[in-house]
Amino acid sequence: MRYLAIVVWAVLISFVVSYVLSSMGNTEFSLPGTFALAAIFSIAAILLGDVILKEEKSE
């Protein structure tokens, strides 16, 4: 469930970022580029949460 939330938020954030950047650059909105950015955001968030910021369990 945690990964599903990460993917949903990554898609929403990438849509906003792509829309704003395409509007500022006066270019066409690219849906495949948006999903590629969402994949990058998802992978980065999962790696950050599970690998880099992993807490050590105390006994």
PQR file of N, CA, C, O and H, with PARSE charges and radii, in Angstrom:
ATOM      1  N   MET A   1       0.823  -1.193   0.000 -0.4000 1.5000
ATOM      2  CA  MET A   1       0.000   0.000   0.000 -0.0000 2.0000
ATOM      3  C   MET A   1       0.866   1.256   0.000  0.5500 1.7000
ATOM      4  O   MET A   1       0.509   2.272  -0.596 -0.5500 1.4000
ATOM      5  N   ARG A   2       2.001   1.170   0.673 -0.4000 1.5000
ATOM      6  CA  ARG A   2       2.906   2.311   0.732 -0.0000 2.0000
ATOM      7  C   ARG A   2       3.456   2.642  -0.655  0.5500 1.7000
ATOM      8  O   ARG A   2       3.594   3.811  -1.016 -0.5500 1.4000
ATOM      9  H   ARG A   2       2.291   0.345   1.157  0.4000 1.0000
ATOM     10  N   TYR A   3       3.768   1.600  -1.426 -0.4000 1.5000
ATOM     11  CA  TYR A   3       4.311   1.816  -2.764 -0.0000 2.0000
ATOM     12  C   TYR A   3       3.260   2.383  -3.709  0.5500 1.7000
ATOM     13  O   TYR A   3       3.582   3.172  -4.598 -0.5500 1.4000
ATOM     14  H   TYR A   3       3.656   0.651  -1.133  0.4000 1.0000
ATOM     15  N   LEU A   4       2.022   1.989  -3.522 -0.4000 1.5000
ATOM     16  CA  LEU A   4       0.948   2.531  -4.346 -0.0000 2.0000
ATOM     17  C   LEU A   4       0.788   4.034  -4.098  0.5500 1.7000
ATOM     18  O   LEU A   4       0.584   4.804  -5.037 -0.5500 1.4000
ATOM     19  H   LEU A   4       1.762   1.348  -2.800  0.4000 1.0000
ATOM     20  N   ALA A   5       0.880   4.437  -2.854 -0.4000 1.5000
ATOM     21  CA  ALA A   5       0.788   5.863  -2.524 -0.0000 2.0000
ATOM     22  C   ALA A   5       1.966   6.633  -3.121  0.5500 1.7000
ATOM     23  O   ALA A   5       1.799   7.756  -3.596 -0.5500 1.4000
ATOM     24  H   ALA A   5       1.046   3.812  -2.092  0.4000 1.0000
ATOM     25  N   ILE A   6       3.140   6.039  -3.097 -0.4000 1.5000
ATOM     26  CA  ILE A   6       4.312   6.690  -3.689 -0.0000 2.0000
ATOM     27  C   ILE A   6       4.108   6.888  -5.179  0.5500 1.7000
ATOM     28  O   ILE A   6       4.407   7.958  -5.708 -0.5500 1.4000
ATOM     29  H   ILE A   6       3.277   5.127  -2.711  0.4000 1.0000
ATOM     30  N   VAL A   7       3.604   5.876  -5.860 -0.4000 1.5000
ATOM     31  CA  VAL A   7       3.402   5.965  -7.305 -0.0000 2.0000
ATOM     32  C   VAL A   7       2.327   6.996  -7.642  0.5500 1.7000
ATOM     33  O   VAL A   7       2.482   7.766  -8.590 -0.5500 1.4000
ATOM     34  H   VAL A   7       3.361   5.006  -5.431  0.4000 1.0000
ATOM     35  N   VAL A   8       1.250   7.016  -6.879 -0.4000 1.5000
ATOM     36  CA  VAL A   8       0.180   7.988  -7.146 -0.0000 2.0000
ATOM     37  C   VAL A   8       0.694   9.411  -6.969  0.5500 1.7000
ATOM     38  O   VAL A   8       0.440  10.268  -7.815 -0.5500 1.4000
ATOM     39  H   VAL A   8       1.124   6.391  -6.109  0.4000 1.0000
ATOM     40  N   TRP A   9       1.407   9.672  -5.891 -0.4000 1.5000
ATOM     41  CA  TRP A   9       1.938  11.015  -5.667 -0.0000 2.0000
ATOM     42  C   TRP A   9       2.990  11.375  -6.709  0.5500 1.7000
ATOM     43  O   TRP A   9       3.060  12.525  -7.143 -0.5500 1.4000
ATOM     44  H   TRP A   9       1.614   8.976  -5.204  0.4000 1.0000
ATOM     45  N   ALA A  10       3.803  10.413  -7.112 -0.4000 1.5000
ATOM     46  CA  ALA A  10       4.816  10.688  -8.138 -0.0000 2.0000
ATOM     47  C   ALA A  10       4.162  11.059  -9.462  0.5500 1.7000
ATOM     48  O   ALA A  10       4.634  11.957 -10.158 -0.5500 1.4000
ATOM     49  H   ALA A  10       3.746   9.479  -6.759  0.4000 1.0000
ATOM     50  N   VAL A  11       3.079  10.372  -9.812 -0.4000 1.5000
ATOM     51  CA  VAL A  11       2.368  10.700 -11.051 -0.0000 2.0000
ATOM     52  C   VAL A  11       1.752  12.090 -10.960  0.5500 1.7000
ATOM     53  O   VAL A  11       1.852  12.870 -11.907 -0.5500 1.4000
ATOM     54  H   VAL A  11       2.696   9.642  -9.246  0.4000 1.0000
ATOM     55  N   LEU A  12       1.124  12.408  -9.845 -0.4000 1.5000
ATOM     56  CA  LEU A  12       0.512  13.728  -9.695 -0.0000 2.0000
ATOM     57  C   LEU A  12       1.552  14.847  -9.747  0.5500 1.7000
ATOM     58  O   LEU A  12       1.351  15.862 -10.414 -0.5500 1.4000
ATOM     59  H   LEU A  12       1.043  11.774  -9.076  0.4000 1.0000
ATOM     60  N   ILE A  13       2.651  14.655  -9.046 -0.4000 1.5000
ATOM     61  CA  ILE A  13       3.693  15.682  -9.030 -0.0000 2.0000
ATOM     62  C   ILE A  13       4.342  15.828 -10.398  0.5500 1.7000
ATOM     63  O   ILE A  13       4.643  16.944 -10.823 -0.5500 1.4000
ATOM     64  H   ILE A  13       2.814  13.831  -8.505  0.4000 1.0000
ATOM     65  N   SER A  14       4.559  14.718 -11.091 -0.4000 1.5000
ATOM     66  CA  SER A  14       5.177  14.804 -12.415 -0.0000 2.0000
ATOM     67  C   SER A  14       4.249  15.464 -13.426  0.5500 1.7000
ATOM     68  O   SER A  14       4.715  16.172 -14.318 -0.5500 1.4000
ATOM     69  H   SER A  14       4.314  13.812 -10.746  0.4000 1.0000
ATOM     70  N   PHE A  15       2.924  15.240 -13.300 -0.4000 1.5000
ATOM     71  CA  PHE A  15       1.991  15.941 -14.177 -0.0000 2.0000
ATOM     72  C   PHE A  15       2.076  17.446 -13.961  0.5500 1.7000
ATOM     73  O   PHE A  15       2.086  18.210 -14.926 -0.5500 1.4000
ATOM     74  H   PHE A  15       2.545  14.664 -12.575  0.4000 1.0000
ATOM     75  N   VAL A  16       2.137  17.872 -12.723 -0.4000 1.5000
ATOM     76  CA  VAL A  16       2.219  19.308 -12.430 -0.0000 2.0000
ATOM     77  C   VAL A  16       3.527  19.897 -12.947  0.5500 1.7000
ATOM     78  O   VAL A  16       3.532  20.958 -13.572 -0.5500 1.4000
ATOM     79  H   VAL A  16       2.129  17.251 -11.939  0.4000 1.0000
ATOM     80  N   VAL A  17       4.633  19.206 -12.685 -0.4000 1.5000
ATOM     81  CA  VAL A  17       5.939  19.693 -13.129 -0.0000 2.0000
ATOM     82  C   VAL A  17       5.997  19.756 -14.652  0.5500 1.7000
ATOM     83  O   VAL A  17       6.470  20.745 -15.211 -0.5500 1.4000
ATOM     84  H   VAL A  17       4.628  18.345 -12.178  0.4000 1.0000
ATOM     85  N   SER A  18       5.526  18.722 -15.322 -0.4000 1.5000
ATOM     86  CA  SER A  18       5.548  18.710 -16.785 -0.0000 2.0000
ATOM     87  C   SER A  18       4.661  19.797 -17.374  0.5500 1.7000
ATOM     88  O   SER A  18       5.034  20.451 -18.349 -0.5500 1.4000
ATOM     89  H   SER A  18       5.142  17.918 -14.869  0.4000 1.0000
ATOM     90  N   TYR A  19       3.495  19.988 -16.785 -0.4000 1.5000
ATOM     91  CA  TYR A  19       2.593  21.023 -17.288 -0.0000 2.0000
ATOM     92  C   TYR A  19       3.204  22.413 -17.133  0.5500 1.7000
ATOM     93  O   TYR A  19       3.172  23.221 -18.062 -0.5500 1.4000
ATOM     94  H   TYR A  19       3.192  19.458 -15.993  0.4000 1.0000
ATOM     95  N   VAL A  20       3.752  22.681 -15.969 -0.4000 1.5000
ATOM     96  CA  VAL A  20       4.330  24.011 -15.728 -0.0000 2.0000
ATOM     97  C   VAL A  20       5.534  24.249 -16.630  0.5500 1.7000
ATOM     98  O   VAL A  20       5.664  25.328 -17.210 -0.5500 1.4000
ATOM     99  H   VAL A  20       3.777  22.025 -15.214  0.4000 1.0000
ATOM    100  N   LEU A  21       6.414  23.261 -16.758 -0.4000 1.5000
ATOM    101  CA  LEU A  21       7.598  23.450 -17.592 -0.0000 2.0000
ATOM    102  C   LEU A  21       7.248  23.565 -19.071  0.5500 1.7000
ATOM    103  O   LEU A  21       7.861  24.348 -19.796 -0.5500 1.4000
ATOM    104  H   LEU A  21       6.308  22.385 -16.287  0.4000 1.0000
ATOM    105  N   SER A  22       6.270  22.791 -19.519 -0.4000 1.5000
ATOM    106  CA  SER A  22       5.877  22.909 -20.924 -0.0000 2.0000
ATOM    107  C   SER A  22       5.194  24.249 -21.191  0.5500 1.7000
ATOM    108  O   SER A  22       5.351  24.807 -22.277 -0.5500 1.4000
ATOM    109  H   SER A  22       5.772  22.154 -18.930  0.4000 1.0000
ATOM    110  N   SER A  23       4.453  24.767 -20.240 -0.4000 1.5000
ATOM    111  CA  SER A  23       3.827  26.072 -20.404 -0.0000 2.0000
ATOM    112  C   SER A  23       4.866  27.191 -20.399  0.5500 1.7000
ATOM    113  O   SER A  23       4.773  28.142 -21.176 -0.5500 1.4000
ATOM    114  H   SER A  23       4.326  24.313 -19.358  0.4000 1.0000
ATOM    115  N   MET A  24       5.842  27.070 -19.528 -0.4000 1.5000
ATOM    116  CA  MET A  24       6.885  28.093 -19.468 -0.0000 2.0000
ATOM    117  C   MET A  24       7.764  28.071 -20.711  0.5500 1.7000
ATOM    118  O   MET A  24       8.218  29.119 -21.171 -0.5500 1.4000
ATOM    119  H   MET A  24       5.918  26.297 -18.898  0.4000 1.0000
ATOM    120  N   GLY A  25       8.005  26.879 -21.258 -0.4000 1.5000
ATOM    121  CA  GLY A  25       8.840  26.765 -22.447 -0.0000 2.0000
ATOM    122  C   GLY A  25       8.075  26.900 -23.742  0.5500 1.7000
ATOM    123  O   GLY A  25       8.666  26.832 -24.819 -0.5500 1.4000
ATOM    124  H   GLY A  25       7.636  26.028 -20.885  0.4000 1.0000
ATOM    125  N   ASN A  26       6.758  27.092 -23.658 -0.4000 1.5000
ATOM    126  CA  ASN A  26       5.892  27.223 -24.826 -0.0000 2.0000
ATOM    127  C   ASN A  26       6.058  26.023 -25.765  0.5500 1.7000
ATOM    128  O   ASN A  26       6.175  26.177 -26.981 -0.5500 1.4000
ATOM    129  H   ASN A  26       6.277  27.147 -22.782  0.4000 1.0000
ATOM    130  N   THR A  27       6.067  24.824 -25.168 -0.4000 1.5000
ATOM    131  CA  THR A  27       6.174  23.590 -25.933 -0.0000 2.0000
ATOM    132  C   THR A  27       4.938  22.731 -25.686  0.5500 1.7000
ATOM    133  O   THR A  27       4.085  23.058 -24.861 -0.5500 1.4000
ATOM    134  H   THR A  27       5.972  24.699 -24.180  0.4000 1.0000
ATOM    135  N   GLU A  28       4.867  21.626 -26.420 -0.4000 1.5000
ATOM    136  CA  GLU A  28       3.726  20.717 -26.304 -0.0000 2.0000
ATOM    137  C   GLU A  28       3.877  19.833 -25.066  0.5500 1.7000
ATOM    138  O   GLU A  28       4.979  19.402 -24.726 -0.5500 1.4000
ATOM    139  H   GLU A  28       5.560  21.360 -27.090  0.4000 1.0000
ATOM    140  N   PHE A  29       2.756  19.573 -24.402 -0.4000 1.5000
ATOM    141  CA  PHE A  29       2.744  18.696 -23.229 -0.0000 2.0000
ATOM    142  C   PHE A  29       2.984  17.261 -23.686  0.5500 1.7000
ATOM    143  O   PHE A  29       2.304  16.780 -24.592 -0.5500 1.4000
ATOM    144  H   PHE A  29       1.861  19.923 -24.678  0.4000 1.0000
ATOM    145  N   SER A  30       3.942  16.575 -23.070 -0.4000 1.5000
ATOM    146  CA  SER A  30       4.321  15.232 -23.470 -0.0000 2.0000
ATOM    147  C   SER A  30       3.904  14.227 -22.405  0.5500 1.7000
ATOM    148  O   SER A  30       4.457  14.210 -21.306 -0.5500 1.4000
ATOM    149  H   SER A  30       4.494  16.966 -22.334  0.4000 1.0000
ATOM    150  N   LEU A  31       2.928  13.394 -22.735 -0.4000 1.5000
ATOM    151  CA  LEU A  31       2.445  12.394 -21.785 -0.0000 2.0000
ATOM    152  C   LEU A  31       3.478  11.294 -21.510  0.5500 1.7000
ATOM    153  O   LEU A  31       3.655  10.923 -20.349 -0.5500 1.4000
ATOM    154  H   LEU A  31       2.479  13.407 -23.628  0.4000 1.0000
ATOM    155  N   PRO A  32       4.169  10.755 -22.530 -0.5600 1.5000
ATOM    156  CA  PRO A  32       5.210   9.745 -22.224  0.2800 2.0000
ATOM    157  C   PRO A  32       6.348  10.305 -21.370  0.5500 1.7000
ATOM    158  O   PRO A  32       6.888   9.606 -20.512 -0.5500 1.4000
ATOM    159  N   GLY A  33       6.705  11.550 -21.606 -0.4000 1.5000
ATOM    160  CA  GLY A  33       7.731  12.185 -20.782 -0.0000 2.0000
ATOM    161  C   GLY A  33       7.276  12.354 -19.347  0.5500 1.7000
ATOM    162  O   GLY A  33       8.076  12.260 -18.415 -0.5500 1.4000
ATOM    163  H   GLY A  33       6.267  12.117 -22.304  0.4000 1.0000
ATOM    164  N   THR A  34       5.994  12.603 -19.175 -0.4000 1.5000
ATOM    165  CA  THR A  34       5.426  12.749 -17.842 -0.0000 2.0000
ATOM    166  C   THR A  34       5.491  11.433 -17.077  0.5500 1.7000
ATOM    167  O   THR A  34       5.847  11.410 -15.899 -0.5500 1.4000
ATOM    168  H   THR A  34       5.345  12.680 -19.932  0.4000 1.0000
ATOM    169  N   PHE A  35       5.144  10.329 -17.755 -0.4000 1.5000
ATOM    170  CA  PHE A  35       5.207   9.027 -17.090 -0.0000 2.0000
ATOM    171  C   PHE A  35       6.652   8.597 -16.827  0.5500 1.7000
ATOM    172  O   PHE A  35       6.920   7.907 -15.843 -0.5500 1.4000
ATOM    173  H   PHE A  35       4.855  10.347 -18.712  0.4000 1.0000
ATOM    174  N   ALA A  36       7.582   8.996 -17.693 -0.4000 1.5000
ATOM    175  CA  ALA A  36       8.995   8.710 -17.443 -0.0000 2.0000
ATOM    176  C   ALA A  36       9.477   9.466 -16.204  0.5500 1.7000
ATOM    177  O   ALA A  36      10.213   8.921 -15.382 -0.5500 1.4000
ATOM    178  H   ALA A  36       7.364   9.556 -18.493  0.4000 1.0000
ATOM    179  N   LEU A  37       9.060  10.708 -16.080 -0.4000 1.5000
ATOM    180  CA  LEU A  37       9.411  11.494 -14.898 -0.0000 2.0000
ATOM    181  C   LEU A  37       8.787  10.896 -13.646  0.5500 1.7000
ATOM    182  O   LEU A  37       9.413  10.895 -12.586 -0.5500 1.4000
ATOM    183  H   LEU A  37       8.462  11.152 -16.748  0.4000 1.0000
ATOM    184  N   ALA A  38       7.564  10.388 -13.749 -0.4000 1.5000
ATOM    185  CA  ALA A  38       6.900   9.743 -12.615 -0.0000 2.0000
ATOM    186  C   ALA A  38       7.651   8.485 -12.202  0.5500 1.7000
ATOM    187  O   ALA A  38       7.781   8.205 -11.010 -0.5500 1.4000
ATOM    188  H   ALA A  38       7.055  10.389 -14.610  0.4000 1.0000
ATOM    189  N   ALA A  39       8.144   7.728 -13.170 -0.4000 1.5000
ATOM    190  CA  ALA A  39       8.932   6.535 -12.850 -0.0000 2.0000
ATOM    191  C   ALA A  39      10.218   6.907 -12.135  0.5500 1.7000
ATOM    192  O   ALA A  39      10.621   6.229 -11.189 -0.5500 1.4000
ATOM    193  H   ALA A  39       8.038   7.955 -14.138  0.4000 1.0000
ATOM    194  N   ILE A  40      10.859   7.962 -12.571 -0.4000 1.5000
ATOM    195  CA  ILE A  40      12.090   8.420 -11.915 -0.0000 2.0000
ATOM    196  C   ILE A  40      11.792   8.875 -10.490  0.5500 1.7000
ATOM    197  O   ILE A  40      12.527   8.531  -9.564 -0.5500 1.4000
ATOM    198  H   ILE A  40      10.532   8.513 -13.339  0.4000 1.0000
ATOM    199  N   PHE A  41      10.715   9.648 -10.305 -0.4000 1.5000
ATOM    200  CA  PHE A  41      10.331  10.089  -8.966 -0.0000 2.0000
ATOM    201  C   PHE A  41      10.009   8.899  -8.055  0.5500 1.7000
ATOM    202  O   PHE A  41      10.401   8.883  -6.888 -0.5500 1.4000
ATOM    203  H   PHE A  41      10.118   9.928 -11.057  0.4000 1.0000
ATOM    204  N   SER A  42       9.298   7.910  -8.590 -0.4000 1.5000
ATOM    205  CA  SER A  42       8.923   6.734  -7.796 -0.0000 2.0000
ATOM    206  C   SER A  42      10.149   5.952  -7.356  0.5500 1.7000
ATOM    207  O   SER A  42      10.285   5.597  -6.185 -0.5500 1.4000
ATOM    208  H   SER A  42       8.980   7.923  -9.538  0.4000 1.0000
ATOM    209  N   ILE A  43      11.032   5.688  -8.296 -0.4000 1.5000
ATOM    210  CA  ILE A  43      12.242   4.922  -7.976 -0.0000 2.0000
ATOM    211  C   ILE A  43      13.090   5.675  -6.958  0.5500 1.7000
ATOM    212  O   ILE A  43      13.613   5.078  -6.018 -0.5500 1.4000
ATOM    213  H   ILE A  43      10.922   5.976  -9.247  0.4000 1.0000
ATOM    214  N   ALA A  44      13.225   6.972  -7.142 -0.4000 1.5000
ATOM    215  CA  ALA A  44      14.020   7.769  -6.209 -0.0000 2.0000
ATOM    216  C   ALA A  44      13.406   7.762  -4.806  0.5500 1.7000
ATOM    217  O   ALA A  44      14.132   7.649  -3.818 -0.5500 1.4000
ATOM    218  H   ALA A  44      12.800   7.457  -7.906  0.4000 1.0000
ATOM    219  N   ALA A  45      12.090   7.879  -4.708 -0.4000 1.5000
ATOM    220  CA  ALA A  45      11.434   7.890  -3.400 -0.0000 2.0000
ATOM    221  C   ALA A  45      11.530   6.532  -2.711  0.5500 1.7000
ATOM    222  O   ALA A  45      11.741   6.461  -1.500 -0.5500 1.4000
ATOM    223  H   ALA A  45      11.500   7.971  -5.511  0.4000 1.0000
ATOM    224  N   ILE A  46      11.376   5.458  -3.479 -0.4000 1.5000
ATOM    225  CA  ILE A  46      11.474   4.121  -2.897 -0.0000 2.0000
ATOM    226  C   ILE A  46      12.894   3.842  -2.430  0.5500 1.7000
ATOM    227  O   ILE A  46      13.094   3.317  -1.335 -0.5500 1.4000
ATOM    228  H   ILE A  46      11.205   5.516  -4.463  0.4000 1.0000
ATOM    229  N   LEU A  47      13.881   4.189  -3.250 -0.4000 1.5000
ATOM    230  CA  LEU A  47      15.273   3.989  -2.837 -0.0000 2.0000
ATOM    231  C   LEU A  47      15.629   4.847  -1.637  0.5500 1.7000
ATOM    232  O   LEU A  47      16.328   4.392  -0.732 -0.5500 1.4000
ATOM    233  H   LEU A  47      13.719   4.616  -4.139  0.4000 1.0000
ATOM    234  N   LEU A  48      15.161   6.065  -1.623 -0.4000 1.5000
ATOM    235  CA  LEU A  48      15.443   6.947  -0.499 -0.0000 2.0000
ATOM    236  C   LEU A  48      14.828   6.419   0.786  0.5500 1.7000
ATOM    237  O   LEU A  48      15.464   6.454   1.839 -0.5500 1.4000
ATOM    238  H   LEU A  48      14.593   6.435  -2.358  0.4000 1.0000
ATOM    239  N   GLY A  49      13.600   5.932   0.710 -0.4000 1.5000
ATOM    240  CA  GLY A  49      12.912   5.465   1.912 -0.0000 2.0000
ATOM    241  C   GLY A  49      13.369   4.115   2.403  0.5500 1.7000
ATOM    242  O   GLY A  49      13.439   3.895   3.612 -0.5500 1.4000
ATOM    243  H   GLY A  49      13.083   5.903  -0.145  0.4000 1.0000
ATOM    244  N   ASP A  50      13.686   3.192   1.492 -0.4000 1.5000
ATOM    245  CA  ASP A  50      14.012   1.827   1.906 -0.0000 2.0000
ATOM    246  C   ASP A  50      15.499   1.551   2.046  0.5500 1.7000
ATOM    247  O   ASP A  50      15.895   0.683   2.824 -0.5500 1.4000
ATOM    248  H   ASP A  50      13.629   3.371   0.510  0.4000 1.0000
ATOM    249  N   VAL A  51      16.319   2.265   1.316 -0.4000 1.5000
ATOM    250  CA  VAL A  51      17.751   1.959   1.319 -0.0000 2.0000
ATOM    251  C   VAL A  51      18.552   3.023   2.069  0.5500 1.7000
ATOM    252  O   VAL A  51      19.304   2.700   2.988 -0.5500 1.4000
ATOM    253  H   VAL A  51      15.998   2.970   0.684  0.4000 1.0000
ATOM    254  N   ILE A  52      18.399   4.255   1.693 -0.4000 1.5000
ATOM    255  CA  ILE A  52      19.253   5.305   2.227 -0.0000 2.0000
ATOM    256  C   ILE A  52      18.870   5.723   3.633  0.5500 1.7000
ATOM    257  O   ILE A  52      19.743   5.895   4.483 -0.5500 1.4000
ATOM    258  H   ILE A  52      17.788   4.518   0.946  0.4000 1.0000
ATOM    259  N   LEU A  53      17.588   5.888   3.893 -0.4000 1.5000
ATOM    260  CA  LEU A  53      17.132   6.364   5.201 -0.0000 2.0000
ATOM    261  C   LEU A  53      16.618   5.249   6.092  0.5500 1.7000
ATOM    262  O   LEU A  53      15.830   5.501   7.004 -0.5500 1.4000
ATOM    263  H   LEU A  53      16.879   5.747   3.202  0.4000 1.0000
ATOM    264  N   LYS A  54      17.044   4.039   5.848 -0.4000 1.5000
ATOM    265  CA  LYS A  54      16.565   2.895   6.630 -0.0000 2.0000
ATOM    266  C   LYS A  54      17.052   3.021   8.069  0.5500 1.7000
ATOM    267  O   LYS A  54      18.236   3.237   8.327 -0.5500 1.4000
ATOM    268  H   LYS A  54      17.684   3.834   5.107  0.4000 1.0000
ATOM    269  N   GLU A  55      16.116   2.882   8.989 -0.4000 1.5000
ATOM    270  CA  GLU A  55      16.461   2.978  10.406 -0.0000 2.0000
ATOM    271  C   GLU A  55      16.985   1.640  10.910  0.5500 1.7000
ATOM    272  O   GLU A  55      16.518   0.573  10.511 -0.5500 1.4000
ATOM    273  H   GLU A  55      15.154   2.707   8.779  0.4000 1.0000
ATOM    274  N   GLU A  56      17.949   1.729  11.779 -0.4000 1.5000
ATOM    275  CA  GLU A  56      18.457   0.503  12.402 -0.0000 2.0000
ATOM    276  C   GLU A  56      17.521   0.108  13.534  0.5500 1.7000
ATOM    277  O   GLU A  56      17.091   0.952  14.321 -0.5500 1.4000
ATOM    278  H   GLU A  56      18.329   2.596  12.103  0.4000 1.0000
ATOM    279  N   LYS A  57      17.212  -1.170  13.610 -0.4000 1.5000
ATOM    280  CA  LYS A  57      16.308  -1.647  14.665 -0.0000 2.0000
ATOM    281  C   LYS A  57      17.121  -1.908  15.918  0.5500 1.7000
ATOM    282  O   LYS A  57      18.135  -2.606  15.885 -0.5500 1.4000
ATOM    283  H   LYS A  57      17.561  -1.856  12.971  0.4000 1.0000
ATOM    284  N   SER A  58      16.664  -1.341  17.019 -0.4000 1.5000
ATOM    285  CA  SER A  58      17.344  -1.569  18.284 -0.0000 2.0000
ATOM    286  C   SER A  58      16.700  -2.762  18.997  0.5500 1.7000
ATOM    287  O   SER A  58      15.496  -2.993  18.888 -0.5500 1.4000
ATOM    288  H   SER A  58      15.841  -0.774  17.046  0.4000 1.0000
ATOM    289  N   GLU A  59      17.505  -3.492  19.708 -0.4000 1.5000
ATOM    290  CA  GLU A  59      16.995  -4.677  20.391 -0.0000 2.0000
ATOM    291  C   GLU A  59      16.722  -4.409  21.837  0.5500 1.7000
ATOM    292  O   GLU A  59      16.287  -5.306  22.560 -0.5500 1.4000
ATOM    293  H   GLU A  59      18.483  -3.304  19.796  0.4000 1.0000
TER
END
